[in-house]
Amino acid sequence: MSDFTSAPVVSVAYHSGYGHTAVVAEAVRAGAADAGATVHLVKVDEIDDAQWALLDASDAIIFGSPTYMGTASGAFHVFAEATSKRWFGDVWQDKIAAGFTNSGSKSGDKMHTLQFFQTLAAQHAMSWVNLGLKPGWNSTTGSEYDLNRLGFFSGAAAQTNSDQGPEAVHKADIATAEHLGRRVAEHTRVVLAGRAALAAR
């Protein structure tokens, strides 16, 4: 793991069934990188030993998946179960965690997917970072281009029409995902600095 003098290392561990969630993952990556983090994108359905090692060495892990039938995708669930090997050794304890998801409906039970990520993080004794935004698009002066236009708090939520491809991921949702990446990177830097200060006492 990094110390407070170096760039925080953030990994985005995600699954994308049709490419929409990959667009959101890239936005999260861009936001974290913009805040000075070293960022790795890890496709959990193609994960190998080297990528597991990347996750283990990261200061923060951001989970991402489409919401299928009210929860994360089957491929992400397979990955989540495989993390039990890390759970037994407390490998991810005290890492920073966050999450994002995409579905075809405005709500689409995305909250359940974010809660699944939160529970996974809690089982690993990770510290969860929420979105940190008030809801947008909830007044007559609001716009569908507001940040957090879908009004989620636990993580970044995106909506893409089910009959459109990845290029149609909403611009506001991309901006919201970038915000999450920046927030995780900034929060991780603060946590690392605090830990370093405590260790120096």
MDTraj code that builds the backbone (N, CA, C; nanometers):
import mdtraj as md
import numpy as np

residues = "MET SER ASP PHE THR SER ALA PRO VAL VAL SER VAL ALA TYR HIS SER GLY TYR GLY HIS THR ALA VAL VAL ALA GLU ALA VAL ARG ALA GLY ALA ALA ASP ALA GLY ALA THR VAL HIS LEU VAL LYS VAL ASP GLU ILE ASP ASP ALA GLN TRP ALA LEU LEU ASP ALA SER ASP ALA ILE ILE PHE GLY SER PRO THR TYR MET GLY THR ALA SER GLY ALA PHE HIS VAL PHE ALA GLU ALA THR SER LYS ARG TRP PHE GLY ASP VAL TRP GLN ASP LYS ILE ALA ALA GLY PHE THR ASN SER GLY SER LYS SER GLY ASP LYS MET HIS THR LEU GLN PHE PHE GLN THR LEU ALA ALA GLN HIS ALA MET SER TRP VAL ASN LEU GLY LEU LYS PRO GLY TRP ASN SER THR THR GLY SER GLU TYR ASP LEU ASN ARG LEU GLY PHE PHE SER GLY ALA ALA ALA GLN THR ASN SER ASP GLN GLY PRO GLU ALA VAL HIS LYS ALA ASP ILE ALA THR ALA GLU HIS LEU GLY ARG ARG VAL ALA GLU HIS THR ARG VAL VAL LEU ALA GLY ARG ALA ALA LEU ALA ALA ARG".split()
xyz = np.array([
    [0.0830, -0.1200, 0.0000],
    [0.0000, 0.0000, 0.0000],
    [0.0868, 0.1255, 0.0000],
    [0.0289, 0.2371, -0.0429],
    [0.1030, 0.3623, -0.0535],
    [0.1218, 0.4265, 0.0837],
    [0.2182, 0.5183, 0.0907],
    [0.2250, 0.6047, 0.2072],
    [0.1725, 0.7423, 0.1654],
    [0.1649, 0.8354, 0.2627],
    [0.0959, 0.9616, 0.2342],
    [0.1740, 1.0514, 0.1387],
    [0.3008, 1.0211, 0.1141],
    [0.3801, 1.1055, 0.0254],
    [0.3669, 1.0648, -0.1211],
    [0.3073, 0.9504, -0.1474],
    [0.2948, 0.9027, -0.2848],
    [0.1494, 0.9084, -0.3288],
    [0.1294, 0.8901, -0.4580],
    [-0.0074, 0.8911, -0.5106],
    [-0.0838, 0.7711, -0.4562],
    [-0.2067, 0.7904, -0.4107],
    [-0.2856, 0.6750, -0.3693],
    [-0.3092, 0.5810, -0.4869],
    [-0.3128, 0.4527, -0.4588],
    [-0.3368, 0.3525, -0.5626],
    [-0.4822, 0.3081, -0.5531],
    [-0.5558, 0.3294, -0.6603],
    [-0.6982, 0.2972, -0.6649],
    [-0.7208, 0.1947, -0.7754],
    [-0.7923, 0.0889, -0.7439],
    [-0.8313, -0.0090, -0.8456],
    [-0.9823, -0.0056, -0.8640],
    [-1.0250, -0.0146, -0.9881],
    [-1.1664, -0.0210, -1.0220],
    [-1.1949, -0.1640, -1.0673],
    [-1.2618, -0.2404, -0.9819],
    [-1.2910, -0.3812, -1.0094],
    [-1.4353, -0.3905, -1.0572],
    [-1.4539, -0.4230, -1.1853],
    [-1.5883, -0.4121, -1.2408],
    [-1.6178, -0.5233, -1.3410],
    [-1.7475, -0.5411, -1.3659],
    [-1.7938, -0.6263, -1.4753],
    [-1.8882, -0.5434, -1.5613],
    [-1.8799, -0.5632, -1.6914],
    [-1.9694, -0.4954, -1.7847],
    [-2.0208, -0.5970, -1.8844],
    [-2.1517, -0.6143, -1.8877],
    [-2.2088, -0.7138, -1.9765],
    [-2.2123, -0.6718, -2.1218],
    [-2.2490, -0.5449, -2.1477],
    [-2.2681, -0.4980, -2.2850],
    [-2.1896, -0.3712, -2.3157],
    [-2.1030, -0.3300, -2.2238],
    [-2.0188, -0.2142, -2.2475],
    [-2.0607, -0.0871, -2.1777],
    [-2.1863, -0.0799, -2.1306],
    [-2.2330, 0.0434, -2.0657],
    [-2.1590, 0.0685, -1.9341],
    [-2.1464, -0.0353, -1.8535],
    [-2.0792, -0.0186, -1.7241],
    [-1.9306, 0.0069, -1.7429],
    [-1.8735, -0.0422, -1.8530],
    [-1.7330, -0.0127, -1.8828],
    [-1.7129, 0.1369, -1.9047],
    [-1.8098, 0.2029, -1.9666],
    [-1.8026, 0.3482, -1.9857],
    [-1.8021, 0.4185, -1.8502],
    [-1.8860, 0.3724, -1.7595],
    [-1.8909, 0.4315, -1.6252],
    [-1.7601, 0.4048, -1.5511],
    [-1.7073, 0.2835, -1.5652],
    [-1.5804, 0.2491, -1.5004],
    [-1.4683, 0.3406, -1.5489],
    [-1.4660, 0.3682, -1.6778],
    [-1.3639, 0.4569, -1.7326],
    [-1.3793, 0.5984, -1.6770],
    [-1.5032, 0.6418, -1.6554],
    [-1.5253, 0.7738, -1.5965],
    [-1.4758, 0.7776, -1.4520],
    [-1.5006, 0.6715, -1.3754],
    [-1.4486, 0.6633, -1.2385],
    [-1.2959, 0.6689, -1.2412],
    [-1.2357, 0.5932, -1.3335],
    [-1.0898, 0.5924, -1.3463],
    [-1.0369, 0.7330, -1.3751],
    [-1.1019, 0.8013, -1.4702],
    [-1.0576, 0.9346, -1.5088],
    [-1.0665, 1.0321, -1.3919],
    [-1.1728, 1.0240, -1.3141],
    [-1.1875, 1.1122, -1.1991],
    [-1.0804, 1.0897, -1.0949],
    [-1.0518, 0.9614, -1.0654],
    [-0.9484, 0.9303, -0.9664],
    [-0.8112, 0.9737, -1.0158],
    [-0.7837, 0.9510, -1.1441],
    [-0.6551, 0.9917, -1.2006],
    [-0.6408, 1.1433, -1.1986],
    [-0.7512, 1.2149, -1.2256],
    [-0.7503, 1.3607, -1.2235],
    [-0.7147, 1.4141, -1.0848],
    [-0.7494, 1.3358, -0.9811],
    [-0.7182, 1.3755, -0.8439],
    [-0.5803, 1.3264, -0.8005],
    [-0.5039, 1.2722, -0.8935],
    [-0.3654, 1.2357, -0.8632],
    [-0.3409, 1.0923, -0.8258],
    [-0.4417, 1.0065, -0.8386],
    [-0.4240, 0.8658, -0.8030],
    [-0.3624, 0.7866, -0.9175],
    [-0.2944, 0.6805, -0.8824],
    [-0.2557, 0.5781, -0.9789],
    [-0.3721, 0.4803, -0.9853],
    [-0.4268, 0.4591, -1.1038],
    [-0.5524, 0.3838, -1.1143],
    [-0.5359, 0.2616, -1.2048],
    [-0.5918, 0.1490, -1.1589],
    [-0.5936, 0.0257, -1.2377],
    [-0.7383, -0.0135, -1.2650],
    [-0.7686, -0.0494, -1.3886],
    [-0.8980, -0.1061, -1.4237],
    [-0.8844, -0.2576, -1.4266],
    [-0.9705, -0.3259, -1.3517],
    [-0.9661, -0.4722, -1.3432],
    [-1.1022, -0.5278, -1.3823],
    [-1.1062, -0.6014, -1.4932],
    [-1.2294, -0.6690, -1.5342],
    [-1.2409, -0.7984, -1.4547],
    [-1.3396, -0.8058, -1.3672],
    [-1.3425, -0.9176, -1.2730],
    [-1.3727, -1.0514, -1.3399],
    [-1.4326, -1.0492, -1.4588],
    [-1.4594, -1.1749, -1.5274],
    [-1.3386, -1.2251, -1.6053],
    [-1.2308, -1.1453, -1.6062],
    [-1.1077, -1.1861, -1.6730],
    [-0.9888, -1.1802, -1.5781],
    [-1.0140, -1.1739, -1.4484],
    [-0.9089, -1.1487, -1.3502],
    [-0.8079, -1.2630, -1.3466],
    [-0.6795, -1.2263, -1.3341],
    [-0.5737, -1.3256, -1.3222],
    [-0.4937, -1.2983, -1.1946],
    [-0.3926, -1.3791, -1.1694],
    [-0.3166, -1.3657, -1.0451],
    [-0.2519, -1.2285, -1.0322],
    [-0.2027, -1.1750, -1.1429],
    [-0.1389, -1.0430, -1.1383],
    [-0.2394, -0.9346, -1.0997],
    [-0.3618, -0.9475, -1.1477],
    [-0.4641, -0.8476, -1.1146],
    [-0.5139, -0.8638, -0.9713],
    [-0.5198, -0.9867, -0.9230],
    [-0.5498, -1.0055, -0.7807],
    [-0.4437, -0.9344, -0.6970],
    [-0.3186, -0.9469, -0.7383],
    [-0.2098, -0.8811, -0.6659],
    [-0.2241, -0.7290, -0.6708],
    [-0.2708, -0.6750, -0.7848],
    [-0.2968, -0.5314, -0.7943],
    [-0.4011, -0.4880, -0.6919],
    [-0.5091, -0.5662, -0.6817],
    [-0.6134, -0.5327, -0.5841],
    [-0.5577, -0.5373, -0.4424],
    [-0.4784, -0.6402, -0.4138],
    [-0.4232, -0.6549, -0.2790],
    [-0.3310, -0.5394, -0.2427],
    [-0.2633, -0.4828, -0.3427],
    [-0.1685, -0.3745, -0.3180],
    [-0.2328, -0.2364, -0.3246],
    [-0.3611, -0.2300, -0.3575],
    [-0.4300, -0.1010, -0.3724],
    [-0.4679, -0.0423, -0.2375],
    [-0.4743, 0.0896, -0.2337],
    [-0.5234, 0.1585, -0.1142],
    [-0.6756, 0.1651, -0.1140],
    [-0.7353, 0.1653, -0.2325],
    [-0.8811, 0.1728, -0.2462],
    [-0.9256, 0.0824, -0.3597],
    [-1.0431, 0.0223, -0.3425],
    [-1.1038, -0.0597, -0.4472],
    [-1.2462, -0.0095, -0.4687],
    [-1.2766, 0.0256, -0.5930],
    [-1.4103, 0.0719, -0.6283],
    [-1.4780, -0.0385, -0.7078],
    [-1.5893, -0.0892, -0.6561],
    [-1.6605, -0.1996, -0.7189],
    [-1.7632, -0.1465, -0.8186],
    [-1.7784, -0.2156, -0.9323],
    [-1.8766, -0.1738, -1.0310],
    [-1.9378, -0.2913, -1.1040],
    [-2.0674, -0.2790, -1.1322],
    [-2.1391, -0.3846, -1.2036],
    [-2.2699, -0.3281, -1.2564],
    [-2.3187, -0.3825, -1.3672],
    [-2.4564, -0.3508, -1.4040],
    [-2.5506, -0.4113, -1.3011],
    [-2.6699, -0.3575, -1.2926],
    [-2.7728, -0.4182, -1.2085],
    [-2.8591, -0.5066, -1.2968],
    [-2.8535, -0.6361, -1.2706],
    [-2.9344, -0.7355, -1.3413],
    [-3.0293, -0.8009, -1.2420],
    [-3.1570, -0.7966, -1.2700],
    [-3.2562, -0.8631, -1.1851],
    [-3.2411, -0.8230, -1.0381],
    [-3.2148, -0.6934, -1.0175],
    [-3.2141, -0.6384, -0.8823],
    [-3.0871, -0.6577, -0.8030],
    [-2.9789, -0.7003, -0.8673],
    [-2.8529, -0.7146, -0.7944],
    [-2.7374, -0.7057, -0.8933],
    [-2.6154, -0.7189, -0.8425],
    [-2.4991, -0.7191, -0.9306],
    [-2.5045, -0.8406, -1.0230],
    [-2.4307, -0.8319, -1.1307],
    [-2.4305, -0.9400, -1.2302],
    [-2.3759, -1.0698, -1.1718],
    [-2.4091, -1.1803, -1.2379],
    [-2.3584, -1.3103, -1.1953],
    [-2.2070, -1.3139, -1.1954],
    [-2.1449, -1.2529, -1.2963],
    [-1.9986, -1.2513, -1.3036],
    [-1.9385, -1.1779, -1.1845],
    [-2.0039, -1.0695, -1.1414],
    [-1.9500, -0.9985, -1.0249],
    [-1.9694, -1.0814, -0.8990],
    [-2.0816, -1.1520, -0.8888],
    [-2.1029, -1.2380, -0.7726],
    [-1.9965, -1.3473, -0.7642],
    [-1.9569, -1.4016, -0.8781],
    [-1.8498, -1.5026, -0.8792],
    [-1.7206, -1.4416, -0.8233],
    [-1.6892, -1.3213, -0.8686],
    [-1.5721, -1.2511, -0.8166],
    [-1.5842, -1.2276, -0.6662],
    [-1.7017, -1.1812, -0.6221],
    [-1.7209, -1.1512, -0.4800],
    [-1.6984, -1.2760, -0.3944],
    [-1.7483, -1.3883, -0.4407],
    [-1.7268, -1.5123, -0.3656],
    [-1.5794, -1.5506, -0.3628],
    [-1.5094, -1.5243, -0.4728],
    [-1.3668, -1.5569, -0.4788],
    [-1.2835, -1.4700, -0.3847],
    [-1.3367, -1.3529, -0.3446],
    [-1.2622, -1.2680, -0.2517],
    [-1.2568, -1.3277, -0.1113],
    [-1.3285, -1.4359, -0.0883],
    [-1.3254, -1.4989, 0.0443],
    [-1.1837, -1.5400, 0.0830],
    [-1.1000, -1.5704, -0.0160],
    [-0.9606, -1.6033, 0.0146],
    [-0.8911, -1.4840, 0.0778],
    [-0.9265, -1.3636, 0.0360],
    [-0.8724, -1.2419, 0.0982],
    [-0.9335, -1.2203, 0.2354],
    [-1.0606, -1.2541, 0.2489],
    [-1.1315, -1.2361, 0.3764],
    [-1.0654, -1.3165, 0.4875],
    [-1.0279, -1.4402, 0.4584],
    [-0.9673, -1.5262, 0.5604],
    [-0.8368, -1.4668, 0.6128],
    [-0.7646, -1.3964, 0.5278],
    [-0.6372, -1.3397, 0.5697],
    [-0.6417, -1.1921, 0.6028],
    [-0.7604, -1.1320, 0.6054],
    [-0.7767, -0.9879, 0.6326],
    [-0.6930, -0.9021, 0.5371],
    [-0.6800, -0.9483, 0.4128],
    [-0.5918, -0.8818, 0.3167],
    [-0.6428, -0.7428, 0.2798],
    [-0.7751, -0.7264, 0.2745],
    [-0.8315, -0.5976, 0.2332],
    [-0.8776, -0.5125, 0.3512],
    [-0.8478, -0.5530, 0.4712],
    [-0.8915, -0.4782, 0.5887],
    [-0.8376, -0.3354, 0.5859],
    [-0.9256, -0.2406, 0.6144],
    [-0.8951, -0.0976, 0.6238],
    [-0.8651, -0.0311, 0.4892],
    [-0.8839, -0.1023, 0.3783],
    [-0.8785, -0.0347, 0.2492],
    [-1.0039, 0.0512, 0.2335],
    [-0.9975, 0.1487, 0.1456],
    [-1.1131, 0.2316, 0.1123],
    [-1.1946, 0.1591, 0.0053],
    [-1.3262, 0.1702, 0.0115],
    [-1.4142, 0.1064, -0.0862],
    [-1.5233, 0.2032, -0.1299],
    [-1.5729, 0.1816, -0.2510],
    [-1.6859, 0.2583, -0.3042],
    [-1.7470, 0.1754, -0.4163],
    [-1.8578, 0.2257, -0.4754],
    [-1.9215, 0.1462, -0.5793],
    [-2.0044, 0.2276, -0.6769],
    [-2.0321, 0.1634, -0.7922],
    [-2.1153, 0.2255, -0.8955],
    [-2.1885, 0.1169, -0.9731],
    [-2.2994, 0.1571, -1.0360],
    [-2.3771, 0.0610, -1.1135],
    [-2.4543, 0.1335, -1.2233],
    [-2.5032, 0.0559, -1.3194],
    [-2.5821, 0.1068, -1.4321],
    [-2.6986, 0.0109, -1.4559],
    [-2.8122, 0.0661, -1.4953],
    [-2.9238, -0.0191, -1.5377],
    [-3.0058, 0.0554, -1.6415],
    [-3.1015, -0.0137, -1.7004],
    [-3.1837, 0.0456, -1.8041],
    [-3.2931, 0.1366, -1.7513],
    [-3.3315, 0.1190, -1.6257],
    [-3.4377, 0.1996, -1.5664],
    [-3.3790, 0.3076, -1.4772],
    [-3.4571, 0.4117, -1.4533],
    [-3.4091, 0.5210, -1.3694],
    [-3.3738, 0.4710, -1.2290],
    [-3.4607, 0.3892, -1.1723],
    [-3.4301, 0.3274, -1.0433],
    [-3.3705, 0.1893, -1.0679],
    [-3.4529, 0.0983, -1.1189],
    [-3.4027, -0.0324, -1.1584],
    [-3.3467, -0.1155, -1.0450],
    [-3.3826, -0.0827, -0.9204],
    [-3.3298, -0.1522, -0.8027],
    [-3.1778, -0.1419, -0.7931],
    [-3.1219, -0.0317, -0.8444],
    [-2.9767, -0.0117, -0.8356],
    [-2.9293, -0.0024, -0.6912],
    [-3.0160, 0.0464, -0.6021],
    [-2.9743, 0.0594, -0.4628],
    [-2.9342, -0.0751, -0.4046],
    [-3.0018, -0.1804, -0.4474],
    [-2.9686, -0.3129, -0.3948],
    [-2.8275, -0.3540, -0.4364],
    [-2.7871, -0.3192, -0.5578],
    [-2.6513, -0.3493, -0.6029],
    [-2.5494, -0.2722, -0.5209],
    [-2.5752, -0.1431, -0.4972],
    [-2.4836, -0.0651, -0.4152],
    [-2.4762, -0.1191, -0.2727],
    [-2.5892, -0.1638, -0.2199],
    [-2.5885, -0.2222, -0.0855],
    [-2.5120, -0.3545, -0.0837],
    [-2.5206, -0.4301, -0.1926],
    [-2.4416, -0.5527, -0.2029],
    [-2.2931, -0.5203, -0.1956],
    [-2.2512, -0.4154, -0.2671],
    [-2.1109, -0.3728, -0.2614],
    [-2.0728, -0.3288, -0.1198],
    [-2.1628, -0.2550, -0.0541],
    [-2.1349, -0.2096, 0.0822],
    [-2.1179, -0.3269, 0.1775],
    [-2.2024, -0.4276, 0.1620],
    [-2.1921, -0.5451, 0.2474],
    [-2.0620, -0.6201, 0.2209],
    [-2.0265, -0.6339, 0.0943],
    [-1.8995, -0.6980, 0.0598],
    [-1.7835, -0.6230, 0.1242],
    [-1.7847, -0.4908, 0.1140],
    [-1.6789, -0.4103, 0.1741],
    [-1.6772, -0.4264, 0.3258],
    [-1.7943, -0.4283, 0.3875],
    [-1.8018, -0.4424, 0.5330],
    [-1.7467, -0.5776, 0.5782],
    [-1.7754, -0.6819, 0.5020],
    [-1.7231, -0.8130, 0.5388],
    [-1.5707, -0.8149, 0.5349],
    [-1.5140, -0.7358, 0.4452],
    [-1.3680, -0.7263, 0.4380],
    [-1.3120, -0.6200, 0.5329],
    [-1.3964, -0.5581, 0.6142],
    [-1.3557, -0.4531, 0.7084],
    [-1.2944, -0.3342, 0.6366],
    [-1.3500, -0.3039, 0.5199],
    [-1.3079, -0.1863, 0.4437],
    [-1.3896, -0.0649, 0.4880],
    [-1.3442, 0.0540, 0.4526],
    [-1.4143, 0.1782, 0.4876],
    [-1.4835, 0.2331, 0.3634],
    [-1.6154, 0.2478, 0.3710],
    [-1.6961, 0.2862, 0.2553],
    [-1.6989, 0.4370, 0.2363],
    [-1.6805, 0.4810, 0.1121],
    [-1.6933, 0.6223, 0.0763],
    [-1.8204, 0.6397, -0.0054],
    [-1.9095, 0.7252, 0.0413],
    [-2.0340, 0.7493, -0.0322],
    [-2.0127, 0.8532, -0.1424],
    [-2.1195, 0.8834, -0.2141],
    [-2.1081, 0.9737, -0.3279],
    [-2.0807, 1.1179, -0.2863],
    [-2.1355, 1.1595, -0.1738],
    [-2.1087, 1.2943, -0.1246],
    [-2.1744, 1.4050, -0.2048],
    [-2.2868, 1.3753, -0.2670],
    [-2.3597, 1.4747, -0.3454],
    [-2.5057, 1.4795, -0.3038],
    [-2.5620, 1.5982, -0.3010],
    [-2.7064, 1.6106, -0.2879],
    [-2.7702, 1.5618, -0.4184],
    [-2.8969, 1.5216, -0.4150],
    [-2.9619, 1.4781, -0.5396],
    [-2.9857, 1.5944, -0.6341],
    [-2.9738, 1.5674, -0.7619],
    [-3.0045, 1.6675, -0.8626],
    [-3.1378, 1.6384, -0.9292],
    [-3.1784, 1.7248, -1.0202],
    [-3.2977, 1.7040, -1.1039],
    [-3.4229, 1.6740, -1.0211],
    [-3.4385, 1.7460, -0.9080],
    [-3.5537, 1.7196, -0.8224],
    [-3.6342, 1.8460, -0.7921],
    [-3.6212, 1.9452, -0.8809],
    [-3.6986, 2.0678, -0.8641],
    [-3.7274, 2.1265, -1.0021],
    [-3.8110, 2.2274, -1.0057],
    [-3.8444, 2.2895, -1.1342],
    [-3.7255, 2.3599, -1.1965],
    [-3.6263, 2.3927, -1.1137],
    [-3.5064, 2.4577, -1.1670],
    [-3.3962, 2.3564, -1.1976],
    [-3.4216, 2.2309, -1.1688],
    [-3.3222, 2.1268, -1.1928],
    [-3.3175, 2.0854, -1.3384],
    [-3.2189, 2.0017, -1.3697],
    [-3.1991, 1.9562, -1.5060],
    [-3.1542, 1.8111, -1.5054],
    [-3.1867, 1.7392, -1.6122],
    [-3.1387, 1.6021, -1.6226],
    [-2.9872, 1.5964, -1.6378],
    [-2.9239, 1.7119, -1.6553],
    [-2.7781, 1.7162, -1.6663],
    [-2.7115, 1.7518, -1.5337],
    [-2.7912, 1.7571, -1.4253],
    [-2.7349, 1.7777, -1.2921],
    [-2.6508, 1.6579, -1.2519],
    [-2.5459, 1.6840, -1.1715],
    [-2.4767, 1.5737, -1.1060],
    [-2.5748, 1.4989, -1.0166],
    [-2.5574, 1.3685, -1.0060],
    [-2.6448, 1.2831, -0.9254],
    [-2.7914, 1.3049, -0.9614],
    [-2.8199, 1.3090, -1.0898],
    [-2.9559, 1.3346, -1.1377],
    [-3.0538, 1.2269, -1.0932],
    [-3.0043, 1.1056, -1.0607],
    [-3.0925, 0.9962, -1.0197],
    [-3.1127, 0.9903, -0.8686],
    [-3.0401, 1.0729, -0.7948],
    [-3.0652, 1.0875, -0.6516],
    [-3.0190, 0.9725, -0.5650],
    [-2.9016, 0.9151, -0.5941],
    [-2.8453, 0.8099, -0.5094],
    [-2.7389, 0.8700, -0.4177],
    [-2.7224, 0.8101, -0.3006],
    [-2.6273, 0.8607, -0.2023],
    [-2.5117, 0.7635, -0.1779],
    [-2.5379, 0.6339, -0.1856],
    [-2.4378, 0.5343, -0.1471],
    [-2.3237, 0.5227, -0.2475],
    [-2.3522, 0.5516, -0.3734],
    [-2.2515, 0.5405, -0.4774],
    [-2.3009, 0.6070, -0.6042],
    [-2.2284, 0.5876, -0.7125],
    [-2.2657, 0.6481, -0.8403],
    [-2.3608, 0.5557, -0.9154],
    [-2.4728, 0.6105, -0.9599],
    [-2.5729, 0.5330, -1.0328],
    [-2.5915, 0.5927, -1.1712],
    [-2.5960, 0.5067, -1.2702],
    [-2.6140, 0.5506, -1.4084],
    [-2.7336, 0.4790, -1.4696],
    [-2.7932, 0.5416, -1.5691],
    [-2.9054, 0.4828, -1.6414],
    [-2.8815, 0.4990, -1.7894],
    [-2.8992, 0.3892, -1.8629],
    [-2.8855, 0.3918, -2.0075],
    [-3.0033, 0.3185, -2.0691],
    [-3.0680, 0.3779, -2.1651],
    [-3.1820, 0.3118, -2.2284],
    [-3.1425, 0.1732, -2.2792],
    [-3.2311, 0.0780, -2.2568],
    [-3.1995, -0.0614, -2.2861],
    [-3.1856, -0.0901, -2.4354],
    [-3.2349, 0.0001, -2.5191],
    [-3.2231, -0.0209, -2.6631],
    [-3.1129, 0.0645, -2.7262],
    [-3.0215, 0.1161, -2.6417],
    [-2.9103, 0.1951, -2.6912],
    [-2.7780, 0.1365, -2.6438],
    [-2.6720, 0.1641, -2.7187],
    [-2.5410, 0.1107, -2.6874],
    [-2.4645, 0.1943, -2.5866],
    [-2.3406, 0.1539, -2.5582],
    [-2.2588, 0.2220, -2.4574],
    [-2.2378, 0.3707, -2.4844],
    [-2.2441, 0.4112, -2.6114],
    [-2.2239, 0.5528, -2.6437],
    [-2.3352, 0.6404, -2.5877],
    [-2.4447, 0.5782, -2.5442],
    [-2.5598, 0.6542, -2.4955],
    [-2.5624, 0.6698, -2.3436],
    [-2.4589, 0.6233, -2.2745],
    [-2.4542, 0.6465, -2.1298],
    [-2.4663, 0.7965, -2.1057],
    [-2.5559, 0.8353, -2.0170],
    [-2.5906, 0.9761, -1.9984],
    [-2.4700, 1.0574, -1.9508],
    [-2.4521, 1.1753, -2.0101],
    [-2.3375, 1.2603, -1.9774],
    [-2.3348, 1.2994, -1.8300],
    [-2.4513, 1.3201, -1.7716],
    [-2.4555, 1.3549, -1.6294],
    [-2.4101, 1.2387, -1.5429],
    [-2.4425, 1.1174, -1.5859],
    [-2.4003, 0.9996, -1.5093],
    [-2.2499, 0.9775, -1.5221],
    [-2.1947, 1.0084, -1.6387],
    [-2.0496, 1.0017, -1.6564],
    [-1.9818, 1.1032, -1.5649],
    [-2.0345, 1.2240, -1.5596],
    [-1.9781, 1.3271, -1.4719],
    [-1.9904, 1.2884, -1.3251],
    [-2.1007, 1.2234, -1.2894],
    [-2.1197, 1.1777, -1.1513],
    [-2.0187, 1.0699, -1.1168],
    [-1.9917, 0.9801, -1.2112],
    [-1.8922, 0.8752, -1.1885],
    [-1.7523, 0.9349, -1.1748],
    [-1.7228, 1.0354, -1.2547],
    [-1.5942, 1.1045, -1.2406],
    [-1.5818, 1.1664, -1.1020],
    [-1.6913, 1.2243, -1.0546],
    [-1.6927, 1.2818, -0.9200],
    [-1.6605, 1.1747, -0.8158],
    [-1.7211, 1.0570, -0.8295],
    [-1.6942, 0.9501, -0.7335],
    [-1.5461, 0.9120, -0.7346],
    [-1.4878, 0.8990, -0.8536],
    [-1.3469, 0.8655, -0.8609],
    [-1.2591, 0.9687, -0.7921],
    [-1.2871, 1.0963, -0.8166],
    [-1.2105, 1.2030, -0.7512],
    [-1.2274, 1.1974, -0.6002],
    [-1.3505, 1.1775, -0.5567],
    [-1.3787, 1.1746, -0.4125],
    [-1.3047, 1.0598, -0.3440],
    [-1.3043, 0.9438, -0.4061],
    [-1.2336, 0.8296, -0.3477],
    [-1.0838, 0.8573, -0.3404],
    [-1.0270, 0.9115, -0.4479],
    [-0.8836, 0.9413, -0.4481],
    [-0.8480, 1.0436, -0.3406],
    [-0.9283, 1.1485, -0.3303],
    [-0.9016, 1.2530, -0.2313],
    [-0.9181, 1.2005, -0.0899],
    [-1.0235, 1.1216, -0.0671],
    [-1.0463, 1.0659, 0.0657],
    [-0.9333, 0.9701, 0.1033],
    [-0.8913, 0.8904, 0.0075],
    [-0.7842, 0.7944, 0.0345],
    [-0.6554, 0.8665, 0.0722],
    [-0.6253, 0.9753, 0.0033],
    [-0.5051, 1.0528, 0.0353],
    [-0.5104, 1.1054, 0.1791],
    [-0.6268, 1.1532, 0.2212],
    [-0.6422, 1.2039, 0.3578],
    [-0.6234, 1.0919, 0.4594],
    [-0.6825, 0.9767, 0.4315],
    [-0.6708, 0.8627, 0.5230],
    [-0.5254, 0.8175, 0.5349],
    [-0.4556, 0.8097, 0.4232],
    [-0.3154, 0.7689, 0.4270],
    [-0.2313, 0.8674, 0.5073],
    [-0.2583, 0.9962, 0.4896],
    [-0.1846, 1.0976, 0.5648],
    [-0.2117, 1.0844, 0.7149],
    [-0.3375, 1.0591, 0.7507],
    [-0.3723, 1.0418, 0.8901],
    [-0.3047, 0.9208, 0.9521],
    [-0.3008, 0.8128, 0.8774],
    [-0.2349, 0.6917, 0.9274],
    [-0.0856, 0.7154, 0.9462],
    [-0.0257, 0.7870, 0.8510],
    [0.1167, 0.8156, 0.8612],
    [0.1453, 0.9031, 0.9822],
    [0.0582, 1.0004, 1.0080],
    [0.0771, 1.0879, 1.1241],
    [0.0665, 1.0100, 1.2548],
    [-0.0270, 0.9178, 1.2612],
    [-0.0421, 0.8357, 1.3812],
    [0.0802, 0.7466, 1.4019],
    [0.1294, 0.6922, 1.2904],
    [0.2457, 0.6031, 1.3013],
    [0.3710, 0.6772, 1.3457],
    [0.3748, 0.8083, 1.3176],
    [0.4941, 0.8876, 1.3509],
    [0.4944, 0.9351, 1.4961],
    [0.3852, 0.9159, 1.5660],
    [0.3779, 0.9653, 1.7045],
    [0.4646, 0.8813, 1.7971],
])
top = md.Topology()
chain = top.add_chain()
for i, resn in enumerate(residues, 1):
    res = top.add_residue(resn, chain, resSeq=i)
    for name in ("N", "CA", "C"):
        top.add_atom(name, md.element.get_by_symbol(name[0]), res)
traj = md.Trajectory(xyz[None], top)
